[in-house]
Amino acid sequence: MPTNEQRREVAKRKLEEQLRQQAEQAKKRRTMSIIGGSVAAVAVIAAVVATVMIVQRDSGGSSTTASAATTEPGAPASDEGPTVSPPANGQLPPFTPLASTGANCQYPAAQAASKQNTPPRAGRVPTDPAQISASMTTSQGNIGLQLDNAKSPCTVNSFASLAQQGYFNDTTCHRLTTAESLSVLQCGDPAGTGMGGPGYEFANEYPTDQYPQNDPGLQQPVLYPRGTLAMANAGPGTNGSQFFLVYADSQLPPQYTVFGTIDETGLATLDKIAEAGVQGGGQDGAPAQEVMIKTLALD
């Protein structure tokens, strides 16, 4: 009968291979997705992550993968970032301000914009105020947001700029995921296909920037708790306009920038959307009840 250590090693290898395949597919498609791939891929990832977490609880140990993170455009030089990995406790790492936080936000051109907009100003972005309020009015109810400008100022700078231009208004939230380890609503694509964006990209921030470059911990799933607001991407440095709202604790590698939280009214709205399910009855696809963003604006 296999030992806990043997089970952990098998789970690690499965997870590493799944993440490697997903990264290769995402680079080819250059689509904006949280995990990408088919419903089957989501189910496999959920099962493998669940296995890893069970083994950790049984053995009291932790596991990492050998995959290296890719250096992203606009990322700080290695001597400006952390030199010690965050604790491997399965949680998002504590935030430590870096000299590079907000110091040089860059938004290089990418694919054609799905909706006309002006890119945000580049360069240094202030981290004060630490919190910025925003309101998202949808066809299913209101969602209040608190944008974390102190942790992810380049991301908040872009999101606020797009919101002020009305970029998100009259767009749909095109994807709902209801898998056991991934429970999110994804929005921010005016094309409604999961492939749209603002015509520029930018680098990851918290929690990615809390890890040394090439840290294997960047491939190890951590808990993105209920109420998290984060950016979707197709790999490091490919953030654009798509974002996701976490309505139940979800497991993801720490490569999706967290830039805010969702208020209780918003969580109630998300719970209602999730309860209605996915079109066709699967675990990943368009929400069964259309979610249209009527307005998204700063308070």
NUMAR-610793 format. One record per residue (C-alpha): residue number from 0; residue in one letter; x, z, y. Coordinates in nm, 4 decimals. Each point is the difference from the previous one (the first is absolute). Example, Ala and Ser with C-alpha at 12.3 -4.5 7.8 and 13.67 -1.06 7.14 Angstrom:
{0; A; {1.2300; 0.7800; -0.4500}}
{1; S; {0.1370; -0.0660; 0.3440}}
This chain:
{0; M; {0.0000; 0.0000; 0.0000}}
{1; P; {0.1544; -0.0991; 0.3363}}
{2; T; {0.1226; 0.2770; 0.2267}}
{3; N; {-0.1047; 0.0470; 0.3626}}
{4; E; {0.3350; -0.1440; 0.1065}}
{5; Q; {-0.0511; -0.3110; -0.2120}}
{6; R; {-0.3515; -0.0482; 0.1357}}
{7; R; {0.1298; 0.0362; 0.3533}}
{8; E; {0.2682; -0.2628; -0.0568}}
{9; V; {-0.2543; -0.2462; -0.1417}}
{10; A; {-0.2314; 0.0599; 0.2951}}
{11; K; {0.2876; -0.0470; 0.2442}}
{12; R; {0.0983; -0.3326; -0.1530}}
{13; K; {-0.3578; -0.1278; 0.0041}}
{14; L; {-0.0483; 0.1003; 0.3627}}
{15; E; {0.3304; -0.1524; 0.1085}}
{16; E; {-0.0792; -0.3327; -0.1654}}
{17; Q; {-0.3528; -0.0060; 0.1467}}
{18; L; {0.1281; 0.0693; 0.3513}}
{19; R; {0.2742; -0.2634; -0.0370}}
{20; Q; {-0.2507; -0.2648; -0.1059}}
{21; Q; {-0.2348; 0.0966; 0.2822}}
{22; A; {0.2786; -0.0282; 0.2591}}
{23; E; {0.0994; -0.3460; -0.1234}}
{24; Q; {-0.3600; -0.1203; 0.0110}}
{25; A; {-0.0534; 0.1435; 0.3482}}
{26; K; {0.3083; -0.1745; 0.1370}}
{27; K; {-0.1203; -0.3332; -0.1354}}
{28; R; {-0.3514; 0.0327; 0.1335}}
{29; R; {0.0946; 0.1838; 0.3233}}
{30; T; {-0.3540; 0.1344; -0.0034}}
{31; M; {-0.1054; 0.3257; 0.1591}}
{32; S; {-0.0977; 0.2327; -0.2800}}
{33; I; {0.0410; 0.3625; -0.0842}}
{34; I; {0.1021; -0.0509; -0.3580}}
{35; G; {-0.0927; -0.3676; -0.0437}}
{36; G; {-0.0744; -0.1716; -0.3263}}
{37; S; {-0.3093; 0.0053; -0.2127}}
{38; V; {-0.2345; 0.2770; -0.1059}}
{39; A; {0.1893; 0.0118; -0.3269}}
{40; A; {0.3251; 0.0668; 0.1847}}
{41; V; {-0.1632; 0.2821; 0.1943}}
{42; A; {-0.1280; 0.1509; -0.3227}}
{43; V; {0.3449; -0.0195; -0.1616}}
{44; I; {0.1667; 0.1635; 0.2997}}
{45; A; {-0.2628; 0.2752; 0.0078}}
{46; A; {0.0483; 0.0668; -0.3704}}
{47; V; {0.3799; 0.0082; 0.0241}}
{48; V; {-0.0025; 0.2237; 0.3079}}
{49; A; {-0.2430; 0.2346; -0.1715}}
{50; T; {0.2325; 0.0130; -0.3018}}
{51; V; {0.2993; 0.0835; 0.2178}}
{52; M; {-0.1900; 0.2771; 0.1789}}
{53; I; {-0.1174; 0.1496; -0.3297}}
{54; V; {0.3529; 0.0010; -0.1405}}
{55; Q; {0.1282; 0.1707; 0.3148}}
{56; R; {-0.2595; 0.2724; -0.0334}}
{57; D; {0.0760; 0.0492; -0.3685}}
{58; S; {0.3760; 0.0125; 0.0359}}
{59; G; {0.0386; 0.1401; 0.3496}}
{60; G; {0.2424; -0.2805; 0.0736}}
{61; S; {0.0076; -0.2970; 0.2344}}
{62; S; {0.0811; -0.3645; -0.0506}}
{63; T; {0.1462; -0.2768; 0.2110}}
{64; T; {0.0549; -0.3713; -0.0434}}
{65; A; {0.3169; -0.1998; 0.0371}}
{66; S; {-0.1462; -0.2686; 0.2264}}
{67; A; {0.1515; -0.0348; 0.3471}}
{68; A; {-0.2035; -0.0292; 0.3189}}
{69; T; {0.0416; -0.3147; 0.2057}}
{70; T; {0.1379; 0.0350; 0.3516}}
{71; E; {-0.2749; -0.0976; 0.2401}}
{72; P; {0.0170; -0.1913; 0.3297}}
{73; G; {0.0463; 0.2332; 0.2918}}
{74; A; {0.0851; 0.2979; -0.2214}}
{75; P; {0.2539; 0.2495; 0.1349}}
{76; A; {0.3591; -0.0310; -0.1145}}
{77; S; {0.0859; 0.2147; -0.3004}}
{78; D; {0.2065; 0.2448; 0.2074}}
{79; E; {-0.3056; 0.0752; 0.2177}}
{80; G; {-0.2319; 0.0922; -0.2847}}
{81; P; {-0.0268; 0.2934; -0.2397}}
{82; T; {0.2867; 0.0788; -0.2318}}
{83; V; {-0.1950; 0.2252; -0.2380}}
{84; S; {-0.3076; -0.0994; -0.1997}}
{85; P; {-0.3268; 0.1870; 0.0581}}
{86; P; {-0.0943; 0.2514; -0.2695}}
{87; A; {-0.1379; -0.1701; -0.3107}}
{88; N; {-0.3244; 0.1987; -0.0124}}
{89; G; {-0.2429; -0.2912; -0.0135}}
{90; Q; {-0.1107; 0.0531; 0.3609}}
{91; L; {0.0643; -0.1922; 0.3191}}
{92; P; {0.3290; 0.1288; 0.1427}}
{93; P; {0.0064; 0.2325; 0.3008}}
{94; F; {0.0558; -0.1891; 0.3237}}
{95; T; {0.3390; 0.0323; 0.1659}}
{96; P; {0.0422; -0.1802; 0.3345}}
{97; L; {0.2840; -0.2502; -0.0055}}
{98; A; {0.2067; -0.1412; 0.2848}}
{99; S; {-0.1456; -0.3381; -0.0928}}
{100; T; {-0.3671; 0.1091; 0.0176}}
{101; G; {-0.1595; -0.2266; 0.2594}}
{102; A; {0.3416; -0.0968; 0.1357}}
{103; N; {-0.0196; -0.3746; -0.0577}}
{104; C; {-0.3362; -0.1338; -0.1131}}
{105; Q; {0.0188; -0.3693; -0.0859}}
{106; Y; {-0.2831; -0.2396; -0.0847}}
{107; P; {0.1534; -0.3282; -0.1190}}
{108; A; {-0.2255; -0.3018; -0.0462}}
{109; A; {-0.1417; -0.0617; -0.3470}}
{110; Q; {-0.2814; -0.2237; -0.1242}}
{111; A; {-0.2600; -0.1408; 0.2376}}
{112; A; {-0.2321; 0.2593; 0.1511}}
{113; S; {-0.3467; 0.0266; -0.1556}}
{114; K; {-0.1432; 0.0915; 0.3399}}
{115; Q; {0.1482; -0.0576; 0.3421}}
{116; N; {0.1936; 0.2944; 0.1409}}
{117; T; {0.3052; 0.0917; 0.2020}}
{118; P; {0.2731; 0.1856; -0.1943}}
{119; P; {0.0713; 0.3561; 0.1166}}
{120; R; {0.2932; 0.0774; 0.2223}}
{121; A; {0.3252; 0.0418; -0.1883}}
{122; G; {0.2853; 0.2434; 0.0535}}
{123; R; {-0.0231; 0.3753; 0.0440}}
{124; V; {-0.3463; 0.1504; -0.0511}}
{125; P; {-0.0747; 0.3584; 0.1116}}
{126; T; {-0.1072; 0.2491; -0.2665}}
{127; D; {-0.1993; 0.2022; 0.2523}}
{128; P; {-0.2932; 0.0554; -0.0168}}
{129; A; {0.0417; 0.0925; -0.3635}}
{130; Q; {-0.3638; -0.0786; -0.0850}}
{131; I; {-0.2255; -0.2784; 0.1280}}
{132; S; {-0.3721; -0.0119; -0.0801}}
{133; A; {-0.1829; -0.3176; -0.1018}}
{134; S; {-0.3549; -0.0787; -0.1070}}
{135; M; {-0.1033; -0.2588; -0.2547}}
{136; T; {-0.3678; -0.0974; 0.0009}}
{137; T; {-0.1085; -0.1813; -0.3156}}
{138; S; {-0.3197; -0.1361; -0.1494}}
{139; Q; {0.0059; 0.2941; -0.2432}}
{140; G; {0.0724; 0.2778; 0.2495}}
{141; N; {0.2599; 0.1370; 0.2369}}
{142; I; {0.3600; 0.0817; -0.0905}}
{143; G; {0.2077; 0.2164; 0.2329}}
{144; L; {0.3791; -0.0364; -0.0133}}
{145; Q; {0.2941; 0.2061; 0.1201}}
{146; L; {0.3068; -0.2220; 0.0426}}
{147; D; {0.3296; 0.1774; -0.0684}}
{148; N; {0.2193; -0.1316; 0.2781}}
{149; A; {0.2750; 0.2556; -0.0627}}
{150; K; {0.0658; -0.1107; -0.3579}}
{151; S; {-0.0639; -0.3750; 0.0198}}
{152; P; {0.0206; -0.1111; 0.3655}}
{153; C; {0.0788; -0.3672; -0.0660}}
{154; T; {-0.3039; -0.0246; -0.2279}}
{155; V; {-0.2289; 0.1813; 0.2441}}
{156; N; {0.1324; -0.2199; 0.2813}}
{157; S; {-0.1074; -0.3110; -0.1916}}
{158; F; {-0.3340; 0.1418; -0.1183}}
{159; A; {-0.0915; 0.1223; 0.3494}}
{160; S; {0.0984; -0.3332; 0.1554}}
{161; L; {-0.2198; -0.1939; -0.2426}}
{162; A; {-0.2894; 0.2429; 0.0461}}
{163; Q; {0.0187; -0.0324; 0.3789}}
{164; Q; {-0.0166; -0.3783; -0.0364}}
{165; G; {-0.3127; 0.0189; -0.2174}}
{166; Y; {0.1906; -0.1461; -0.2941}}
{167; F; {-0.1823; 0.2095; -0.2600}}
{168; N; {-0.3473; -0.0472; 0.1473}}
{169; D; {-0.2468; -0.1996; -0.2113}}
{170; T; {0.2267; -0.0081; -0.3049}}
{171; T; {-0.0753; 0.1114; -0.3555}}
{172; C; {0.1664; 0.2564; -0.2224}}
{173; H; {0.0704; -0.2444; -0.2800}}
{174; R; {0.1184; 0.2267; -0.2819}}
{175; L; {-0.1198; 0.3147; -0.1726}}
{176; T; {0.1988; 0.1559; -0.2835}}
{177; T; {-0.1591; 0.2628; -0.2206}}
{178; A; {0.2644; 0.0511; -0.2709}}
{179; E; {0.0722; 0.3593; -0.0998}}
{180; S; {0.3423; 0.0025; 0.1674}}
{181; L; {-0.0774; -0.2359; 0.2878}}
{182; S; {-0.3103; 0.0606; 0.2121}}
{183; V; {0.0166; -0.1881; 0.3294}}
{184; L; {-0.1894; -0.2283; 0.2363}}
{185; Q; {0.2161; -0.2751; 0.1481}}
{186; C; {-0.0716; -0.1590; 0.3389}}
{187; G; {0.1712; -0.1769; 0.2871}}
{188; D; {0.0014; -0.3631; -0.1144}}
{189; P; {-0.2109; -0.2216; 0.2296}}
{190; A; {0.0139; -0.2708; -0.2681}}
{191; G; {-0.1671; 0.2341; -0.2492}}
{192; T; {0.2159; -0.1322; -0.2832}}
{193; G; {0.2795; 0.2560; -0.0228}}
{194; M; {0.2478; -0.2633; 0.1169}}
{195; G; {-0.0477; 0.0184; 0.3772}}
{196; G; {0.2041; 0.1690; 0.2670}}
{197; P; {0.0849; 0.0118; 0.3709}}
{198; G; {0.2828; -0.2550; -0.0124}}
{199; Y; {0.2799; 0.2589; 0.0018}}
{200; E; {0.1452; 0.2627; -0.2320}}
{201; F; {0.1800; 0.3300; 0.0441}}
{202; A; {0.1967; 0.2593; -0.1930}}
{203; N; {-0.1215; 0.2965; -0.2014}}
{204; E; {0.0013; 0.3472; 0.1521}}
{205; Y; {-0.1077; 0.3360; -0.1457}}
{206; P; {0.0331; 0.0784; -0.2895}}
{207; T; {0.2391; -0.2856; -0.0872}}
{208; D; {0.2423; 0.0975; 0.2764}}
{209; Q; {0.0377; 0.3507; -0.1430}}
{210; Y; {0.1930; -0.1394; -0.2994}}
{211; P; {0.3580; -0.1299; 0.0027}}
{212; Q; {0.0170; -0.3753; -0.0402}}
{213; N; {0.0032; -0.1112; -0.3644}}
{214; D; {-0.1298; 0.3402; -0.1084}}
{215; P; {-0.1666; -0.0291; -0.3432}}
{216; G; {-0.2636; 0.2424; 0.1278}}
{217; L; {-0.1477; -0.2890; 0.1970}}
{218; Q; {-0.1307; -0.1373; -0.3299}}
{219; Q; {-0.1455; 0.3297; -0.1215}}
{220; P; {-0.3730; 0.0447; 0.0745}}
{221; V; {-0.1005; 0.2888; 0.2234}}
{222; L; {-0.3357; 0.1376; 0.1076}}
{223; Y; {-0.1711; -0.1681; 0.2952}}
{224; P; {-0.2705; 0.2623; 0.0567}}
{225; R; {-0.3656; -0.0552; 0.0820}}
{226; G; {-0.0353; -0.0651; 0.3723}}
{227; T; {0.3221; -0.1996; 0.0390}}
{228; L; {0.0191; -0.3089; 0.2205}}
{229; A; {0.2815; -0.2350; -0.1025}}
{230; M; {0.1255; -0.3567; 0.0309}}
{231; A; {-0.0384; -0.2627; -0.2714}}
{232; N; {0.2958; -0.2291; -0.0566}}
{233; A; {0.1513; -0.2567; -0.2347}}
{234; G; {0.3363; 0.1737; -0.0193}}
{235; P; {0.2349; 0.1851; 0.2363}}
{236; G; {-0.0095; -0.1275; 0.3572}}
{237; T; {-0.3183; -0.2092; -0.0398}}
{238; N; {-0.2474; 0.2251; 0.1837}}
{239; G; {-0.2480; -0.1879; 0.2163}}
{240; S; {-0.3627; 0.0859; 0.0764}}
{241; Q; {-0.1407; 0.0985; -0.3388}}
{242; F; {-0.0482; 0.3702; -0.0637}}
{243; F; {-0.1670; 0.2172; -0.2613}}
{244; L; {-0.2047; 0.3188; 0.0089}}
{245; V; {0.0475; 0.2438; -0.2872}}
{246; Y; {-0.3298; 0.1638; -0.1038}}
{247; A; {0.1368; 0.1751; -0.3117}}
{248; D; {0.3502; 0.1144; -0.0915}}
{249; S; {0.2028; -0.3063; -0.0994}}
{250; Q; {0.3390; -0.0621; -0.1576}}
{251; L; {0.2305; -0.2535; 0.1691}}
{252; P; {0.3740; -0.0460; 0.0493}}
{253; P; {0.0989; 0.1344; 0.3466}}
{254; Q; {0.0292; -0.3528; 0.1388}}
{255; Y; {-0.3295; -0.0113; 0.1892}}
{256; T; {0.0240; 0.1333; 0.3543}}
{257; V; {-0.2243; 0.2987; 0.0697}}
{258; F; {-0.1107; -0.0116; 0.3636}}
{259; G; {-0.3025; 0.2228; 0.0246}}
{260; T; {-0.2880; 0.1924; -0.1506}}
{261; I; {-0.3775; -0.0447; -0.0385}}
{262; D; {-0.2531; 0.2514; 0.1310}}
{263; E; {-0.2799; 0.1577; -0.2055}}
{264; T; {-0.2626; -0.2416; 0.1338}}
{265; G; {0.2205; -0.2885; -0.1057}}
{266; L; {0.0536; 0.1440; -0.3461}}
{267; A; {-0.3767; 0.0341; -0.0454}}
{268; T; {-0.0356; -0.3669; 0.0955}}
{269; L; {0.2723; -0.0980; -0.2461}}
{270; D; {-0.1602; 0.2057; -0.2773}}
{271; K; {-0.3250; -0.1911; 0.0524}}
{272; I; {0.1828; -0.3332; -0.0141}}
{273; A; {0.1871; 0.1012; -0.3153}}
{274; E; {-0.3150; 0.1265; -0.1699}}
{275; A; {-0.1581; -0.3460; 0.0367}}
{276; G; {0.2970; -0.1422; -0.1894}}
{277; V; {0.1655; -0.3400; -0.0212}}
{278; Q; {-0.1754; -0.3350; -0.0179}}
{279; G; {-0.0368; -0.0963; -0.3652}}
{280; G; {0.0499; 0.3571; -0.1181}}
{281; G; {0.3799; -0.0064; -0.0341}}
{282; Q; {0.2586; 0.2367; 0.1435}}
{283; D; {0.1561; -0.2305; 0.2580}}
{284; G; {-0.1648; -0.2528; 0.2275}}
{285; A; {-0.2370; -0.0426; 0.2912}}
{286; P; {-0.2251; 0.3027; 0.0636}}
{287; A; {-0.3465; -0.0369; -0.1491}}
{288; Q; {-0.1385; 0.0880; 0.3420}}
{289; E; {0.1644; -0.2059; 0.2726}}
{290; V; {0.2130; 0.2056; 0.2372}}
{291; M; {0.0214; -0.1668; 0.3395}}
{292; I; {0.2154; 0.1547; 0.2731}}
{293; K; {-0.2154; -0.0323; 0.3098}}
{294; T; {0.2545; 0.1567; 0.2319}}
{295; L; {0.3343; 0.1777; -0.0369}}
{296; A; {0.1248; 0.1518; 0.3236}}
{297; L; {0.2147; 0.2809; 0.1338}}
{298; D; {-0.1925; 0.3022; 0.1304}}
